[in-house]
Amino acid sequence: MSGEKDLQKLLKTMKPEHKSGDYVFCKVDNLENINLDKVEMFFREQEAITLILKEETAVKLQLDYSVVMSWITLTVHSSLEAVGLTAAFSKALSEQEISCNVVAAFYHDHIFVNKRDVEKAMEILNSFSN
């Protein structure tokens, strides 16, 4: 199944869920000595490898990070070819001065917001289904 493409359906049925825990973005030069079972996501960039992991794991690994994030998953199965979903929710969040970092995976979009903003972000995201 390739997921939903219709923007209005996506917005009405995105059903955001706040995943418990505190998450951070860190960078490493390589994955040696990193237990990938403890890493939520990673992405290779030209400059380094970005890790998204629980704060407690970053602390144990003595990795630097700058902000503690909350993780929100849009539970609707969105198509990788859907147009406008990221733009719609990021615009709504930005209008309330909420920064978001988005990871689109095969089934869902994942939004990371500053921990202090998660309640307001959930209200905004839930408002699309009203």
Secondary structure, DSSP 8 states (H G I E B T S, - for coil): ---B--HHHHHHH--EEEEEEEEEEEEES--TT--GGGEEEEEE-SS-EEEEEEHHHHHHTT---S--EEEEEE-S-B-TT--SHHHHHHHHHHTTT--EEEEE-SS-EEEEEEGGGHHHHHHHHHHTT-
